[in-house]
């Protein structure tokens, strides 16, 4: 058959195949570290290196976090794949990125010696330790959603093993608060208890301990983390074996005793007082815990949205938020406002990562119900981890009409608007609202409020966009919930001097 579908008149000819053997000298084997670096540079988010010269007496910057590029990582990236667009309402679970727990066995090289890179400069005024979390108040017992109480995320697995008493483990967090209960059951759409426990143990070792204190945990052959990894790997082969379940439980108990001793000695509080930032892998882990417990079991509520209106639901993911808000210079003594905050993910992340006063406003009832549930669980999680976040304020209603939000905007240093699906009319109303912002306030958006190529002229002096100077940024895959593709975002700064500068020049 030819290219256009008709019969071919060309007769078949027997093919002749000739094999030629060519000697190929074997080159040197790549270094294991080079192979690991290649596998860790396929993600596209960038972060600046952590500061050098840390004192041995202070907690270590968190190693073991993938998803950061090196300077020459573009040579190692996998070929670009075709972007996959996903309806935001069809997603059962938000991808919060890797928290550092991989399926393969961990070694000293790929775990303890990697450094967590930071997305922005360290805010020396940020105080991380939550005093209540280390006090004797209420015996450290408070309302929270234990993993054992809500093991599934999304659809319940009918084939899950029944929960029995002997497969329940409790995990001690780095605070004087209560332990969390996990049921050792496994299956599709379930919170993987072993994976989450191991991820938490790694983060605690990396963030809360000094290098000397961490030796007992991350020693590559017999350290506490190594024992957890071994017990997890064996259990994966026979997840219902009672002896193996008990073996993993025993490894967790050993970890708990070591952390409890450090808490009683005051080491954890001292180390937290010496830190002023949280690594992104820890932020992602905490936000994922909150979302899995408060939102995922009821995520179907978010499927009620209307295309072509301002009420289309989609989420901005932690990597993008961390990078964008870092570029604005957001600090712990400032105010952040999210207009159209959905289930509150960004509001919570700003309060956690930057320690700032954080506001959000959402008008969709189902989203606000889930946002309130998240805020409650977020407070519990912060107490478990011993972290003091910024104040969180979640308002219900239309941000164009909410007086509380208008007052918050007047003192805001950074405002975020996920206006990807907003109508032109709503975007124009927002521009009018920006007139009340203080000078220097920064506005992060997915669509620019200033038209491309716009210039101040004598005919448009009354246009409020004249007060905005805009910078364009780029985001990459795993930045938004509705597509794997990258895109652009904008940071507008209110600058009242722009009109005066134009007048002086004309």
C-alpha positions in Angstrom: 0.0 0.0 0.0 1.4 3.4 -0.9 1.1 6.6 1.2 -2.3 7.5 -0.3 -4.0 4.1 0.1 -3.8 2.6 -3.4 -2.1 -0.7 -4.4 1.7 -0.6 -5.0 3.2 -2.0 -8.2 6.6 -2.5 -6.6 7.6 -6.1 -6.3 9.0 -7.4 -3.0 12.7 -8.0 -2.9 14.3 -10.3 -0.4 16.1 -8.2 2.1 19.8 -8.9 2.8 21.0 -8.3 6.3 24.6 -7.9 7.1 25.9 -7.8 10.7 29.0 -5.9 11.5 30.6 -6.2 14.9 32.5 -3.2 16.1 34.6 -3.2 19.3 33.5 -0.5 21.7 36.0 0.2 24.5 34.1 0.2 27.8 34.2 3.6 29.3 34.5 4.3 33.0 31.5 3.6 35.2 29.7 6.7 36.3 30.1 7.7 40.0 27.1 6.6 42.1 26.6 10.3 43.1 26.4 11.3 39.5 23.7 8.7 38.9 21.8 9.9 41.9 22.1 13.5 40.8 20.7 12.6 37.4 17.7 10.9 39.0 17.1 13.9 41.2 17.1 16.7 38.6 14.1 15.7 36.5 11.8 18.1 38.4 11.8 21.7 37.4 11.3 23.9 40.4 14.3 26.0 41.4 15.4 27.1 44.8 18.5 29.0 46.0 21.2 27.1 48.0 21.0 27.0 51.7 23.4 29.3 53.5 26.9 28.0 54.1 28.8 27.9 57.3 26.2 26.6 59.6 27.3 26.3 63.2 27.6 22.7 64.4 25.5 23.7 67.4 22.5 24.6 65.3 20.0 22.3 63.6 21.0 21.2 60.2 19.3 22.4 57.0 17.1 19.6 55.8 18.8 17.2 53.4 17.0 14.7 51.3 14.6 17.0 49.5 14.4 16.3 45.7 12.8 18.6 43.1 15.4 21.3 43.0 17.6 22.0 40.0 21.3 22.4 39.9 23.0 25.1 37.7 23.5 22.6 34.8 20.5 20.4 35.4 19.0 21.3 32.0 21.4 18.9 30.4 19.9 16.1 32.5 16.2 16.7 32.1 14.0 14.1 30.5 12.4 15.0 27.2 9.4 17.2 27.4 6.1 15.3 27.4 2.8 16.5 26.1 1.0 18.5 28.8 -2.0 16.7 30.3 -4.8 19.0 31.3 -7.1 17.8 34.1 -10.4 19.2 35.2 -9.7 20.6 38.7 -12.9 19.1 40.0 -11.9 15.6 39.0 -8.8 15.4 41.1 -9.2 13.3 44.2 -5.9 14.3 45.8 -3.6 17.3 45.4 0.0 16.5 44.5 2.0 18.2 47.2 5.3 17.0 45.8 7.9 14.6 47.3 8.6 14.8 51.0 11.9 12.9 50.6 10.6 9.4 51.3 11.6 7.2 48.3 10.7 3.5 47.8 14.3 2.4 47.4 16.5 1.8 50.4 18.1 4.9 51.8 21.8 5.3 52.2 24.0 7.8 54.0 24.9 9.5 50.7 21.4 10.0 49.4 19.8 10.9 52.7 22.0 12.5 55.4 24.5 14.3 53.1 22.0 16.1 50.9 21.2 19.7 51.7 17.8 21.3 51.6 17.8 24.3 49.3 15.8 27.3 50.3 13.5 29.3 48.0 14.3 32.6 49.6 16.3 34.5 52.2 16.0 33.6 55.8 13.8 35.8 58.0 15.8 36.2 61.2 12.8 37.7 63.0 10.8 34.5 62.5 10.2 32.6 65.7 9.4 28.9 65.0 8.8 27.3 68.4 5.2 27.2 69.6 5.3 27.6 73.4 2.0 25.8 74.0 3.3 22.7 72.2 6.0 22.2 74.9 4.0 23.2 77.9 2.0 21.0 80.4 -1.2 22.8 79.4 -4.2 20.4 79.0 -1.7 17.5 79.2 -0.8 17.9 75.5 -4.2 16.4 74.5 -6.4 18.3 71.9 -8.7 17.6 69.0 -7.1 16.3 65.9 -7.8 13.8 63.1 -5.6 10.7 63.7 -4.5 8.7 60.7 -6.1 5.7 62.3 -9.5 7.5 62.3 -9.4 8.3 58.6 -7.1 6.0 56.7 -8.6 6.5 53.3 -8.1 9.5 51.0 -10.7 9.6 48.3 -12.6 6.4 47.8 -12.7 3.8 50.5 -11.0 0.6 49.5 -13.4 -2.4 49.9 -10.5 -4.8 49.9 -8.7 -3.2 52.9 -7.7 -5.6 55.7 -9.8 -5.2 58.8 -8.2 -3.1 61.6 -7.2 -5.0 64.7 -5.6 -3.8 67.9 -2.2 -5.3 67.3 -1.6 -3.4 64.0 -2.0 0.0 65.6 1.2 2.1 66.2 1.6 5.5 67.8 4.1 8.1 66.6 5.7 10.8 68.8 6.1 14.2 67.1 8.9 16.6 68.1 6.8 18.3 70.9 5.2 17.5 74.2 1.9 16.9 72.5 0.0 13.6 72.2 1.1 10.9 69.9 -0.7 10.1 66.6 -2.3 6.7 66.0 -1.8 4.8 62.7 -3.4 1.6 61.6 -1.1 -0.6 59.7 -3.4 -1.3 56.8 -2.4 -0.9 53.1 -4.2 -0.5 49.8 -5.1 1.8 47.0 -6.3 5.3 48.0 -5.1 4.7 51.6 -2.7 6.8 53.6 0.4 4.7 53.6 1.2 4.6 57.3 4.8 3.3 56.9 5.7 5.8 54.3 4.3 8.8 56.3 5.9 7.7 59.5 9.3 7.3 57.8 8.9 10.7 56.1 8.1 12.3 59.4 11.1 10.6 61.1 13.5 11.8 58.4 12.2 15.4 58.6 12.5 15.5 62.4 16.1 14.2 62.1 17.0 16.7 59.5 15.3 19.8 60.9 15.1 19.4 64.7 18.5 17.8 65.5 22.0 19.0 65.4 24.5 16.8 63.5 25.8 15.2 66.7 22.3 14.4 67.9 21.4 13.0 64.5 24.2 10.4 64.4 22.1 7.8 66.3 19.3 8.3 63.8 20.9 8.4 60.4 23.9 6.1 60.9 23.7 4.1 57.6 24.0 0.6 59.0 22.3 0.5 62.3 20.8 3.9 62.9 17.2 4.4 64.1 16.1 5.5 60.6 17.8 2.6 59.0 15.9 0.2 61.3 12.6 1.9 60.2 13.6 1.6 56.5 14.5 -2.1 56.9 11.3 -2.9 58.8 9.2 -1.0 56.2 10.9 -2.8 53.2 10.3 -6.2 54.7 6.7 -5.4 55.6 6.0 -4.3 52.0 6.5 -7.9 50.9 4.0 -9.4 53.4 1.9 -6.5 54.7 -0.5 -8.7 56.7 2.2 -10.8 58.4 1.7 -10.3 62.2 5.4 -10.8 63.0 6.4 -8.2 60.4 3.8 -5.8 61.6 5.1 -6.1 65.1 8.6 -5.6 63.9 7.7 -2.3 62.3 5.8 -1.3 65.5 8.9 -2.1 67.5 11.1 0.1 65.2 8.6 3.0 65.7 8.7 2.5 69.5 12.5 2.8 69.4 12.3 6.0 67.5 9.6 7.4 69.9 11.8 6.7 72.9 14.8 8.6 71.4 12.7 11.6 70.4 11.0 11.7 73.8 14.3 11.7 75.6 15.5 14.7 73.4 12.3 16.5 74.3 12.7 16.0 78.0 16.4 17.2 77.8 15.2 20.4 76.2 17.2 19.7 73.0 14.3 20.1 70.6 13.2 23.5 72.0 16.8 24.8 72.0 17.3 23.7 68.4 14.0 25.2 67.2 14.9 28.5 68.8 18.1 28.5 66.7 16.2 28.1 63.5 14.3 30.7 61.6 13.0 28.9 58.5 11.3 25.6 57.6 12.5 23.6 54.6 10.0 23.1 51.8 9.8 19.3 52.2 8.6 19.7 55.7 6.0 22.3 54.6 4.7 20.0 51.9 4.5 17.1 54.4 2.5 19.1 56.9 0.1 20.5 54.3 -0.4 17.1 52.8 -1.3 15.7 56.3 -3.9 18.4 56.8 -5.4 18.0 53.3 -5.5 14.2 53.5 -7.4 14.3 56.8 -9.7 17.3 56.3 -10.3 17.5 52.5 -9.6 14.3 50.6 -12.4 12.2 52.3 -14.9 14.8 51.1 -13.2 16.0 47.9 -16.3 15.2 45.8 -17.8 18.4 47.3 -15.4 20.4 45.0 -16.9 18.9 41.8 -19.8 21.3 41.9 -18.4 24.2 39.8 -19.4 26.1 36.7 -17.3 26.5 33.7 -17.3 30.0 32.1 -18.0 31.7 35.4 -15.8 33.1 38.2 -16.5 30.0 40.3 -14.2 27.5 38.7 -12.1 25.6 41.2 -8.4 25.0 40.8 -5.5 24.9 43.2 -2.0 26.4 43.2 0.5 23.9 44.5 3.1 24.4 47.2 6.2 24.5 45.0 4.8 27.4 43.0 3.5 29.3 46.0 6.8 29.0 47.8 8.7 30.4 44.8 6.2 33.2 44.0 5.8 34.4 47.6 9.5 34.2 48.2 10.1 36.5 45.2 7.8 39.1 46.8 10.0 39.1 49.9 7.1 38.1 52.3 8.2 38.2 55.9 6.8 37.1 59.3 5.9 40.6 60.3 3.8 41.3 57.2 0.3 40.6 55.9 -0.8 38.2 53.1 -4.2 38.1 51.5 -5.6 35.4 49.1 -8.6 36.6 47.1 -10.6 33.4 46.2 -8.9 31.2 48.7 -10.8 27.9 48.0 -10.1 25.3 50.7 -7.4 27.5 52.2 -4.3 25.8 51.0 -2.4 28.9 50.1 -3.5 30.8 53.2 -2.2 28.0 55.4 1.0 27.7 53.5 1.8 31.4 53.8 1.1 31.3 57.6 3.3 28.1 57.9 6.2 28.9 55.6 6.5 32.6 56.2 4.9 33.0 59.6 2.9 36.0 58.4 -0.7 37.1 59.2 -2.6 35.3 56.5 -6.1 36.1 55.2 -8.4 34.4 52.7 -11.8 34.9 51.3 -14.0 32.4 49.4 -17.6 32.5 48.4 -18.2 28.8 47.3 -19.9 27.2 50.3 -18.5 23.7 49.9 -15.0 25.1 49.6 -15.4 27.3 52.7 -16.7 24.3 54.7 -13.6 22.3 53.8 -11.4 25.4 54.5 -12.7 25.6 58.0 -12.0 21.9 58.5 -8.5 22.4 57.2 -7.8 25.4 59.5 -8.8 23.4 62.5 -6.6 20.4 61.6 -3.8 22.8 60.6 -3.7 24.2 64.1 -3.5 20.7 65.5 -0.7 19.7 63.1 1.3 22.8 64.0 1.0 22.0 67.7 2.1 18.4 67.0 5.2 19.6 65.1 5.8 22.3 67.7 5.6 25.1 65.1 4.1 28.6 65.6 2.4 29.7 62.3 1.1 33.2 61.6 -2.5 34.1 62.4 -5.0 32.6 60.0 -8.2 34.4 59.0 -10.7 32.7 56.6 -13.7 34.8 55.5 -16.8 33.6 53.8 -18.4 35.7 51.0 -17.6 37.8 48.0 -14.2 39.5 48.3 -15.6 42.5 46.4 -18.0 43.1 49.3 -16.3 41.8 52.4 -15.4 44.7 54.7 -13.0 42.5 56.7 -11.1 41.6 53.5 -11.0 45.2 52.4 -9.5 46.3 55.7 -7.0 43.4 55.5 -6.1 44.5 51.9 -5.3 48.0 53.0 -2.6 46.8 55.3 -1.5 43.9 53.0 2.1 43.5 51.8 1.3 40.7 49.4 -2.0 39.8 47.7 -2.5 36.7 45.6 -5.3 36.3 43.0 -5.7 33.0 41.2 -7.5 34.8 38.3 -6.8 32.1 35.7 -10.5 31.6 35.2 -11.9 35.0 36.2 -14.0 36.9 33.7 -12.7 40.2 32.3 -15.4 42.1 34.3 -14.2 40.6 37.6 -10.5 41.4 36.8 -11.5 45.0 36.1 -13.4 45.3 39.4 -10.3 44.0 41.2 -8.1 46.7 39.6 -10.5 49.3 41.0 -10.1 47.6 44.4 -6.3 47.9 44.2 -6.6 51.7 44.4 -6.9 51.3 48.2 -3.7 49.3 48.5 -0.7 50.8 50.2 2.3 51.8 48.1 4.7 48.9 47.6 2.0 46.2 48.0 2.7 43.3 45.6 0.0 41.4 43.7 0.7 37.9 42.4 -1.7 36.7 39.7 -1.8 34.2 36.8 -3.1 36.8 34.4 -1.7 40.3 34.3 -3.9 43.2 35.3 -1.8 45.4 33.0 -2.4 44.7 29.3 0.6 43.6 27.4 2.4 46.6 25.8 0.4 49.1 27.8 1.9 52.6 28.1 0.9 55.7 30.0 -0.4 58.4 27.7 -2.2 61.7 28.1 -5.5 59.9 27.1 -5.4 57.2 29.8 -4.1 59.1 32.9 -7.1 58.1 34.9 -6.6 54.3 34.4 -5.8 52.7 37.7 -3.3 50.3 36.1 -1.0 53.2 35.7 -0.1 52.7 39.4 1.1 49.1 38.7 4.5 48.0 37.6 4.6 44.4 36.5 7.2 41.7 36.4 6.6 38.4 34.5 7.6 35.0 36.0 7.5 31.4 34.8 6.2 28.4 36.6 6.8 24.8 35.7 5.1 21.4 36.0 3.5 20.4 39.3 2.6 24.1 39.9 -1.1 24.1 39.4 -3.8 21.4 39.8 -5.5 21.6 36.4 -2.5 20.9 34.1 1.0 19.4 34.1 2.1 22.2 31.7 4.1 25.2 32.8 3.0 28.7 32.3 3.5 32.4 33.3 2.5 34.4 36.3 2.9 38.1 37.2 3.9 40.1 40.2 2.5 43.7 40.1 3.7 46.3 42.5 1.7 49.4 43.4 3.9 52.3 42.6 2.4 55.7 43.0 5.5 57.4 41.6 4.9 56.1 38.1 2.5 58.8 37.2 4.7 61.5 38.6 7.7 60.1 36.7 5.7 60.1 33.5 4.5 63.7 34.1 8.1 64.9 34.8 9.2 63.3 31.5 6.3 64.9 29.5 
